[in-house]
Amino acid sequence: MTLDLESATSAGDPLAGADPARIARIAVHVRAMLEELGLDLSDPNLRETDVRVAKMYLEMFHGVLEGVVPDVKTFPNEEGYSAMVMEKEIPFYSLCAHHLVPFYGHAHVAYIPRDRIIGLSKLARTVEFYAKRPQLQERLTEQVVTFLQDRLDPLGAMVVIEARHLCVEMRGVKKPGAITVTSAIRGSFYRKEVREEFLDLLRRS
């Protein structure tokens, strides 16, 4: 099998440095599945599909290879900031652990600092880290808020995720446009007035 890894060597590409032998091993299993489904692999459009799918799964699951928790740096809260920090509309793409089909949407992440803060880009990085693996939306929501609580020890944290699941839209009940919303709360966000501030900020354009 000849593998074209040219597209997987750019800087920042999660496939940069990927083991060609590993890609080949995954491709063998993909090819066997396609053959079992009765597809004509001599079709030019399917000729390298096994390799492309192998690369895709390595990319979509690269969070698994990065470890159990994301490697992000925190900083001392030298300014003594004590109000809510929110980053909303963080886009993400993941694969449902039940069917390995995509679900995608936006995450809204907030926390109220105590002694340490995190760079805003690292909030998005944390969502990306936990999304790039076979995932459940409920678990993704909990993993992000738990990481913030454990790493920062803030006064509180809250995560809301809104997503569309292709396992709902294109198979099974086939309900296009259905949106699943999940939330996870820690600390001061259990207080009604704090949650209301979060929701008010979320509604603002």
BELCORTA-V827464 format. One record per residue. N is the residue number from 1. RES is the residue in one letter. PSI is psi in whole degrees, 0 to 359 (* if undefined). Layout:
# BELCORTA-V827464
n:N res:RES psi:PSI
n:N res:RES psi:PSI
This chain:
# BELCORTA-V827464
n:1 res:M psi:129
n:2 res:T psi:126
n:3 res:L psi:131
n:4 res:D psi:101
n:5 res:L psi:12
n:6 res:E psi:321
n:7 res:S psi:356
n:8 res:A psi:22
n:9 res:T psi:8
n:10 res:S psi:155
n:11 res:A psi:135
n:12 res:G psi:353
n:13 res:D psi:128
n:14 res:P psi:344
n:15 res:L psi:357
n:16 res:A psi:128
n:17 res:G psi:9
n:18 res:A psi:143
n:19 res:D psi:114
n:20 res:P psi:326
n:21 res:A psi:323
n:22 res:R psi:317
n:23 res:I psi:317
n:24 res:A psi:320
n:25 res:R psi:317
n:26 res:I psi:319
n:27 res:A psi:325
n:28 res:V psi:317
n:29 res:H psi:322
n:30 res:V psi:316
n:31 res:R psi:319
n:32 res:A psi:321
n:33 res:M psi:316
n:34 res:L psi:319
n:35 res:E psi:320
n:36 res:E psi:331
n:37 res:L psi:357
n:38 res:G psi:21
n:39 res:L psi:147
n:40 res:D psi:101
n:41 res:L psi:359
n:42 res:S psi:349
n:43 res:D psi:128
n:44 res:P psi:329
n:45 res:N psi:344
n:46 res:L psi:357
n:47 res:R psi:323
n:48 res:E psi:19
n:49 res:T psi:323
n:50 res:D psi:318
n:51 res:V psi:318
n:52 res:R psi:319
n:53 res:V psi:321
n:54 res:A psi:315
n:55 res:K psi:320
n:56 res:M psi:315
n:57 res:Y psi:323
n:58 res:L psi:321
n:59 res:E psi:314
n:60 res:M psi:337
n:61 res:F psi:19
n:62 res:H psi:342
n:63 res:G psi:329
n:64 res:V psi:323
n:65 res:L psi:342
n:66 res:E psi:350
n:67 res:G psi:189
n:68 res:V psi:324
n:69 res:V psi:151
n:70 res:P psi:147
n:71 res:D psi:89
n:72 res:V psi:147
n:73 res:K psi:140
n:74 res:T psi:166
n:75 res:F psi:152
n:76 res:P psi:143
n:77 res:N psi:71
n:78 res:E psi:335
n:79 res:E psi:352
n:80 res:G psi:31
n:81 res:Y psi:130
n:82 res:S psi:12
n:83 res:A psi:181
n:84 res:M psi:138
n:85 res:V psi:123
n:86 res:M psi:137
n:87 res:E psi:120
n:88 res:K psi:168
n:89 res:E psi:42
n:90 res:I psi:112
n:91 res:P psi:147
n:92 res:F psi:159
n:93 res:Y psi:135
n:94 res:S psi:178
n:95 res:L psi:130
n:96 res:C psi:130
n:97 res:A psi:341
n:98 res:H psi:323
n:99 res:H psi:355
n:100 res:L psi:39
n:101 res:V psi:158
n:102 res:P psi:148
n:103 res:F psi:147
n:104 res:Y psi:159
n:105 res:G psi:218
n:106 res:H psi:144
n:107 res:A psi:143
n:108 res:H psi:119
n:109 res:V psi:133
n:110 res:A psi:151
n:111 res:Y psi:161
n:112 res:I psi:114
n:113 res:P psi:155
n:114 res:R psi:269
n:115 res:D psi:343
n:116 res:R psi:153
n:117 res:I psi:168
n:118 res:I psi:145
n:119 res:G psi:142
n:120 res:L psi:322
n:121 res:S psi:335
n:122 res:K psi:339
n:123 res:L psi:314
n:124 res:A psi:322
n:125 res:R psi:323
n:126 res:T psi:316
n:127 res:V psi:314
n:128 res:E psi:317
n:129 res:F psi:311
n:130 res:Y psi:340
n:131 res:A psi:332
n:132 res:K psi:67
n:133 res:R psi:163
n:134 res:P psi:127
n:135 res:Q psi:159
n:136 res:L psi:142
n:137 res:Q psi:320
n:138 res:E psi:316
n:139 res:R psi:319
n:140 res:L psi:315
n:141 res:T psi:314
n:142 res:E psi:322
n:143 res:Q psi:320
n:144 res:V psi:313
n:145 res:V psi:324
n:146 res:T psi:320
n:147 res:F psi:314
n:148 res:L psi:317
n:149 res:Q psi:317
n:150 res:D psi:320
n:151 res:R psi:323
n:152 res:L psi:338
n:153 res:D psi:55
n:154 res:P psi:174
n:155 res:L psi:330
n:156 res:G psi:166
n:157 res:A psi:153
n:158 res:M psi:141
n:159 res:V psi:131
n:160 res:V psi:132
n:161 res:I psi:132
n:162 res:E psi:127
n:163 res:A psi:154
n:164 res:R psi:137
n:165 res:H psi:120
n:166 res:L psi:341
n:167 res:C psi:341
n:168 res:V psi:326
n:169 res:E psi:323
n:170 res:M psi:356
n:171 res:R psi:176
n:172 res:G psi:241
n:173 res:V psi:342
n:174 res:K psi:70
n:175 res:K psi:82
n:176 res:P psi:139
n:177 res:G psi:353
n:178 res:A psi:135
n:179 res:I psi:130
n:180 res:T psi:131
n:181 res:V psi:129
n:182 res:T psi:154
n:183 res:S psi:155
n:184 res:A psi:139
n:185 res:I psi:143
n:186 res:R psi:149
n:187 res:G psi:229
n:188 res:S psi:344
n:189 res:F psi:351
n:190 res:Y psi:342
n:191 res:R psi:134
n:192 res:K psi:317
n:193 res:E psi:329
n:194 res:V psi:317
n:195 res:R psi:321
n:196 res:E psi:323
n:197 res:E psi:317
n:198 res:F psi:311
n:199 res:L psi:326
n:200 res:D psi:317
n:201 res:L psi:324
n:202 res:L psi:324
n:203 res:R psi:338
n:204 res:R psi:140
n:205 res:S psi:*
